[in-house]
Structure formats: C-alpha cells, structure tokens
Amino acid sequence: MSILENKQRFCNRLKALREGKKLTVEELAQCSGVALTILEELEREVLPDEMMLHDAVLLAKAFDCKIYELFE
C-alpha cells in the first residue's frame, strides 16, 4: 500500500469514527486535545506537517481504539 493510500485510509477512518460518535470536528478537538486546525486538515485528506505521533495517540484514546485501528 502506498503512502497516499495510507493517508487517505487514515483520514477517511477518522472521519467515519467521528461521525459514528456523532461528534463535530470542534467537539473532537475538545475531547481529544488535538488542535482543531489539524483535524480540519485531516477532514480534507491533508496530512498536516505539524501533526505528531502523539496526536494519533490522542485520537486513538478519544475513539477508545488502538492506533493501528485508525488505518483499518
């Protein structure tokens, strides 16, 4: 799988998880601690340069899942 495919899978999975929990992007930013600007870019399938691994950890915790599940 290419880097582009992984990025798209990650972004699509985040959006699906967020919508499944009926959260707005703003609510996800609040409950996860990930910056709203990062989440807004991810929603547009853009992987922000400022995103760190710690942000993925925070998102996994917010969705009560393992990091690898964000790529399924």
C-alpha positions, 0 to 999 in steps of 0.5 A: 500500500502506498503512502497516499493510500495510507493517508487517505485510509487514515483520514477517511477512518477518522472521519467515519469514527467521528461521525459514528460518535456523532461528534463535530470536528470542534467537539473532537478537538475538545475531547481529544486535545488535538488542535482543531486546525489539524483535524480540519486538515485531516477532514480534507485528506491533508496530512498536516506537517505539524501533526505528531505521533502523539496526536494519533495517540490522542485520537486513538484514546478519544475513539477508545481504539488502538492506533493501528485501528485508525488505518483499518 
